[in-house]
């Protein structure tokens, strides 16, 4: 069943064409992601679909009887409303009664609660109440009496997300839903949307999110749209095939173009029909042969200052804000070429930690010693701030007209911008007209121009498209200095870091060797061990109570068959577990393969636990 039909959609801003003749459809239950380079028009297209942005030509048709909800990047909400009022700002009867119920709970109004109890039961809305509490809890919005105007940008984003998820919409349009969410929230949202019955169209740069949630990828490129019916891995594979075919077509056209150009030069002006047709065909070949195939390559061989033996030393560092302890007697020595990731829930103190390192925030106790040769390059979450009349090239020229490179070479401001994926036709665009991702890329360029040997990146992938992230990863892999990264992008963290500082709260910091996936596997193992311990305690109590029973029952025929089958299953599962464990220990797998094997191993271990529990239960009666 078709939920959305788009035909020949065209949009331009003045002379700049954003996209032209876009035609696509989305069916019920599909989960579609739009990927594109920054500035290609992803957000503009979503706003056109929702009627919030005019378009030049085309037709957009949603199925009449469906409910549609849209979450924008910058959500406009009433500043005077409370969180509770904002998230319940819907016309659904179930949500309205739950809203009144929550207000009565806040006011401790027992009489109203008694009256609402029957109404909620009649509407079968208790499930809605559970859903509301779950979403508010996961998104850390428990204090629903807070005024929207007093919230941070990240909190507002989470309120907007809660509002959309509670809308019970048939069709969800989500623009960067994972921005401002911590890692636990992202993983929860990933599972929630993957199991949701809603049809989804989203813009996101989270590559693990794309892999797990989406079953269809639309790529917006060359002012048109390419469709791939599969997840992110499938998209990458088919995109590579398409680019290879395009490359072959262009190379073939170039060879033909050279031959036809020679013929054109040798011939007088065309008089005959055949000659005229050949000249016309020559123009078509020329158009294909002159195609510029963009190769995303961020190359910046800047001259990096050599690091000495002493880099950064933390000596019993402590930091707190009132009763909230950020760090407690933290001691650590940073080594050469350290690649460190920092993770923790929002508000745990990650950014404060970076600011203490940069001497922008004082420590309460202990000291941080910085080596004399250290040159920091700090990329913060704030957008670049320049005068309104600044053009893109002015941002670079403000630092230097020419940038010194290795081996005595240098690079002009224009050449530097091109290396950072800013083509010549963008150099004289006003900075304030750039997209969020383009502004962030420009700011990152400014940071790298200082020739740092110690890079500190606070959420560097926010608003960057997947193409820019890929080339940034390539640059950082070749970076010979120290690197500290704070990021909620799990894919980026897996590729960039080899150990993590985990902010656990109450001033505790845990150092984990490995990347983000290793960290999550470690967490899962700990939870499983805790669960097993609790399970063993319960079983011990159960055995004692069984021992007191005067009679011991026997297994039925079916239970004996089940018992024997479980033994065979466990043998098979243990073999699978050993095989995967061996594959993981070889060290030859890519991050993506390790991630997939880790998930598979977790499922197998969980199944072994369940079957073992049942086997023990049956074994008691043999």
N, C-alpha and C positions, 0 to 999 in steps of 0.2 A: 504494500500500500504506500503510495507516494505521499510524503509529508511536505516536501518543499520542491518547487520547480522554478528554476532560474533560466531565462532565455535571453541571450544576446545582451547581457548587462555590460554597459559601458560607462566609465567615469573618468573625468579629467578635471584638473585644476588649472584653469587658463590654458596655456599651450601644452602643459605637461599631462600626458595621457597616463592614467594610473593602471587601468585595465580596459580591455575592449572585447566585446562579443563573448563574454563568459557565459557558458551554457552547462548546467549540471542539474542533477536531481538527487534528493536524499530520501530514502525509504524508511518506513517505520522500523525502529530498532537499530538502525545503523549508528555507529559511533565514528564520526568523521573528524579528522584534524586537518587544519590548513597550515602548511609550512611555506615559508617564503623568506627572502632576505628582508632586512629592515628597510622600510620605505617603499615596499612593493604594494602596499594597500590592503593588508590583512584586516586591520581594524576598520578601515574605511568600508570594506566589503560587508563586514558584519553590521555596521551602522546603516548601510544601504538596505540590507535585508530587513532590519527592524524599522525602517522608515524614519530613522533619525538623521539620515544624510540623503540629500537629493542625488539623483544620478542622471546622466545625459540621455541614455536610451536603454531599452530592454524591458523585461517583464519579470516580476517576482510574485509567486503565488504560493501561499501556505494553505494547507488543507483547512477548510472552514471550521470543522468541529474540534480542533485541537487547541490546547492551552500552551502558549509559548512564553518562556522566561529568558531574560538576557542579563548577563553580568558583564559590565564594562570594566576596562582597566581602571578608570577613575570613576567610581560610582558617585552619582549625585544623590545624596540623601538629606533629609531635613535635619538641620543641625540642632533643632530644639527638641527632637524626639529622643526617647530613651531607646536602648538596644531592644527592649521587649516590644515597644511600639513599632519600631522599624521592621523587625523580622516578621511581625504578624500583620504587616500592612498589605493584606491580601483580602479577597472577597470570598474565600472558601469558608463554608459554615464550620467545618471541623477546626480550622485554625482560629476562627473567631471565638469559639467556645473555649478552646484551650488558652487563648489569650486572656479571656475573662477569668479562667481558672487560675492562671499564674498570678494575675493581679490580686485575686482574693487570697492566694497563698502568701504573697508579699505583705498584704495588709492584715493577715491573720483573721480574715473575715469568715468565721465558721458557718454562719447562716447562709451566706452566698455559696460557700463550698458545698453545703448540703443540697441546695437547689440545683447546682451545676452538675452534681454527681449523676443524677438521672438523665440530664440532657446529654452529657458526654456518653453515657451508656447507650442511649437511644441512637445517637449518631455513630456509634461504634468508633469513637475517637480516642480511646485509650491508647491504641497503637500510635496515634499521632503524637500524644503526649510523650510517650517513650522515645519516639523519633526526635522530637524537639529537644528533650533533655540530653539525648546522646550527641546530637550535633553541637549543641551549646557547650557540652563538656569537652568534646574533642577539640573544638576551636577555641577553647579557653575563654568563653564568654559567659561565665557563671553569674557575674554581677550584672544582671540585665537592667538594673536601674540607672546605669551610667548614661549620661547624655552624649549623643553622637558628636556634638561639637567639641567635647573634651577628649575624644579618642585620638590616638596616633593614626597615621596613614595605614599602617599594617592592621590595626584593630578594625578600622573602617572597612578594609578589604575583606576581613573575615566576617564582619556583619553582613556585607553584601553577598558573600558566598552562602552564609546560613540562610539568608532571605530567599535566594534562588533555589537552594536545595529543599526548602520547606514549601515551595510554591506548588508542589505536586504537578509540575508541568509535564506535558507529553513530549515537548521539544525544548531542549536546553541549548542556549548559545552562550558559550563561556570564553571570555577574552583573558588569557593568562590566569587561569584559576589557581595556580600553585604559587604565584607571587605572594610574598609576605607570610607564607606558611612554613612552620618548622618541619623537620624531617618526619616526625611521627604523624603530623597532620597530613602531609603529602601522601604518605603510604596509606593512611586511612582513606583519604579521598580517592586514591587510586582504586582501592578495593570497592569503595562505595559506588563509584561510577561504572566500574567494570561489571558489577552485578545489577546495576540499575536497569529498569525496563524502559527508561526514557530514551528517546532519540537524541543524539548529541552532536553538535557542531562546535568545535573548539579551536582556539589558537593557543598553542603552548610550545615552549622550547625545551620542556623536560623530556629527554629522550627515553628514559625508562618508563615514564608516564605514557608516552606515545606507543611504546612497545606493548604495554600491558592492557591499556584501555581501548585503543582504537583498532577498528577492523577495516578502515579505509583512509587513505591519505590523499588530500588534494594539494598539489604544489602550484603556487601562484608564481609564474616566471614568464619573462618575455611578454608581459601584458596579457597573458592567456593562462589557462588552467590545465594541468595535467592530472589525470586520475589514476590511482593505484589501489586496487582492491586487495588490501592486506595490511599487516601491521608495519611498524617502522622498519624492521629488518628487511621485509619484502620490498618496501619502498626504496631503500638504499640499493638493493640488488637491481631492481628494475630501472631505477634512475641511471645507474652506472651503464646498464645496457643501452638505454636511450641515448646517453651522451656519447657512447662508443659508436652507435649507428650514425648519430649526427656528425661526429668527427670524420667518419668514413665518407659520408655524403659530401661534406665540405672539401675534403682532400680530393675526391673524385672531380668535384666541380672546379677546383683550382687547376687541375691538370687539363680539363677540357677548356677552361677559360684561357689558359696560355696558348693553346692551339688556335682557338677561335680569334683571340686577339691578334695573332700573327696573320690570320686570314683577313681580318678587318683592315689591318694596316696595308696589306698588299692590294686590296680591292678598291676600285673607284666607287663613288656613291651608288648605292643599290638602285637598280632600275627595274629589274624583273621581280616577279612575285616570289620566286624561290629565294632569291638573294634577300629580299625584304623580310621574309619569314626567318631566314637565318640570322639576320641582324637583330630581329626582335627576340629570338631565342638566346642570342648572345647576351642581351640585357638581363634576361632571367638567370642565366648562368652566373653572370657577374654578381647579381644580388646574393645568390647562394654562396658563392666563393668568398665574398667579402664579409660573411658572417664572422663576428668576433666571439669566439668561445671563451667565456669567462672561466679562468682558472683561479680559484680562491687560494692565494698564496701570500701569507703575511710574512714577509721577510724583513728583518731589521738587524743587520749585523753591527750593532752599536758597540762602541768601545767600552768595555766594562772594567771598572776599577778592580784590581786584584784584592781579594780578601786576605787578611792576616790570620794568624793562629787564633787570636781572641776575637770572637764574633759577638755573641750576646750571652750574658750569664745572669740568671735569676737566683738571688740569694734570699731564701725564706721570705718571699714576697707575700704580703697580706693586703686585702682590700675589701672594704664593706661600705654599704650605704645604709646607715642606721642599723636595723636588725638583719638586713639582707647581706649575707656574707658572699662575696664573689670569689676570693682566693684566700687560702689559709696556709701560710708557711710553704709556699711553692718554690721549689728549687730545681733548676734545670740549666744545662749548658747546650747552646745551639752549636751544631757542627757544620762544617763546610758542605755545601750542596744539600743541605737539609730540605726535605719536601714534606711539610707538616700541614695537616688539615685540622681545623677546629670545628667541633660540632657541639650542639647543646640546644635546649629549647629556647625559644624567644625570651629575652629578658634574663638569660642565665649569666650574661656578662662577657660575651664573646668580643663585642666591639670595645667594651671598657678595657679588656685585656690588651687589645691592639693599641689603644690610645695610651696606656701605661708604657708599653714598649716604645712608643714614639715620643714619650715625655709630654704628651698632651693632657695626661691625667695623672695626678700624683699618687704614689703608693702610700698606704697607711703604715706599713712596716716592711723591713727588709730593704733590699736595693736591687736595681737592674743596672748592670755594667755593660756598656756598649763599646765594642772594639773601635780603635782609631780609624781603621780602613773602611768601616761599614758606611755605605751610602744607601739609605732607604728610598724605596719608591713605593708610595702609599696610594692605593686606589680605594677611595671610600664609596659608600652607597649614594652619596649626594650627586645630583646632576651637575655638569659643568656650568660654571657661572662666569659669563662674559657680558660686556655691554651689548645692547640691542643691535647696534650697527656693525657688530663683528661678523666677518665672513669666515668660512671654514679655514681658508689659508691664513687669515690673520691670527688664528689660534696658535698655529705653528710658528709663524714669523715673530710673534710676541716673545717666544723663547729664543729662537735663533733663525737666521736666514739659511744657514748651512749647518748640518749636523755632522760631527766627526765620527768616522767609522773605523773599523779595524784596518791595520796596515796603511795608515795615513790617508785613506780615502775620505771623501765627504759626500753628503747627499743634500740636495736642495729641498726647500720646503715642499714644492710641488711633487718632487719625486718621492719624498717621504709619505705624503698623503696617498699617492697611488699604491705604495707598498702596503698601506693600511686600508686598502679596498675603497678608497675615495677616488673615483675616476675624475679626469680633468674637468668634465662638465659640472662637477659639484663644488669645485674649489672656491667659487665666488658666490655660492649660496649663503644666505644668512643662517647663522647657527641656530637662531630661535625657530627656524622653519624645519629643522631636521627632526626625524623621528626620535623617540626615546633611545632606541638601540644605537642609532647613529651618533647621538650625543655621547653615549657611554663609550663607544669605540674611539671617538675623538678625545675624550678625557683620558682613556687608557694610553693613547698615543702620547699625550702630554707627560704622563707619568714615566713612560719608557724613554722619553727624550732626555731625561736627567741622568741617563746611563747608570741606573742603580745596580748594586750587586746583592741587594737584599730586597726582594719584592714582597709586599704585604697587600693582599687582594681581599677586600671585603665585599662579598657577593658580586664578583666580576661578571657573572653570566646573566644577571637580571636584565631583561629586555634585549639581550643579544640574540640574534637568530641562530639557528643550528649551524649555518654555514660559517658565520663569524666565530662561533664557539669552536668549530673544528680547526680553523686556522690559528686561533689563539692557543689551543691545546698543542698544536704543532710547534708554535714559537716557544711555549713554556717547556716543552720536552727538551728543547735544545738550549735552554737557559742554564748557564753554568753557576749561577749564584744560589743564594738561599731563597726559599719560597715558603710563605705562610698563607694559607687560603681558608677563608670562612665562606662556606657556600652550602646552599640547600639543594644544589644540583648533584644528585648522587652519581650520575654518569661521569661528570666532570671530576668529582672527588676521586672516583675509582681510578681514573687515568692519571691524575696529577700528583697524588700523595702516596707516601709509603708508611706513614704512621699518623695517629690521630691523638689530639688532646680532647678528651670528652669532659665537658662541664656537667657534673652530676648533681650540682646544687649543694648548698650549705658549705661552700668553699672547697669542695672536693674536686680534684682534677685527676682523671685517669689517663695514662698513656697506653695506647693500644698499638701494637706493631701490625701493620697491614692497612688496607684501604677501607672505604666505607662499607663495602659488602662484607668484608671480614668482621668489621665491628658489629653489623646487624646479625651475622651468624653467631658471634660470641654472645650477643644479647639473647638470641633465641635459645642457645644451648643452656644459658643460665636459667631462663624461665622454665625450660623443660626439666632441668635438674630439680628446681624447686617444686615443680608439679609432681615429679616422680617421688620426691621425698614425702610430700603430703600424701600421695597415693599409698606409699608403703605404710605410713602411720595409720591410715584408714583401714588397710588390709589387716594389719596386726590386731586392731580392735575387733575387726570382723571375725577373724579366726578365733579369738578368745570367746566371742559370743556364740560362735558355732559349736565350739567345744562343749558348751554347757547344754546343748540340745540333747535330749535323750535318744533321738533316733537319727540315723544317717541315711539320707535318701540315695538312690542309685541313678546313674545316668540313663536317660532314655536312648532308644536306638538312634534317633536323629542327633542327639547330643554327642554320642560316641562318634558318629560320622563327622560332625562338626569339629570335634577334638582332633581327629586324625587329619582332617583337611587343614586345620590351623597349623599343625606341625609341618606339613608340606609347604604351606604358604610362607611360614617363618623362615624355613631353610632357603627358599627362593629369594625372599626379601633381603636376608642377610648377605646372600651372594651379590645381589644388586648393589647393596650398600658398600661392600668391599670393593667392587669394581669402580664405583664413582669416587670413593675415597682415594683409590690408587690414581685415578685420572687427575684428581685435584692436586695430588702431591707431586706430580711429574713436573709442574711449572711450565708446561708448553701451551697452555690454553690462554685465549684472549680473555679480557675482562668480562666481555659479554658471555662467553662460554662458561666462565667460572660462575657468573651470576646465575645462569640457567641451571647449571649442575648443582649449585647450592640450593636452589629452590626445589629441585627434584629430590635431592638428598633429604631435605627437611620433611618432605611429604612421605618418603619411604620410612624415615625414622619414626614419624608420627604413626604411620600404619603399623609398624612393628610394635610400638607401645600398646596400641589398641588391641591388637591380636594377642599380645603377651598377657595383657590383663584378662582377656576372655579365656585364654588357655589356663591361667592360674585358677580362675574361677571354676572351670570344668574339672581341673585336676584334683580339686579338693574332694570330689565325689567318687573318685576312682578307687 
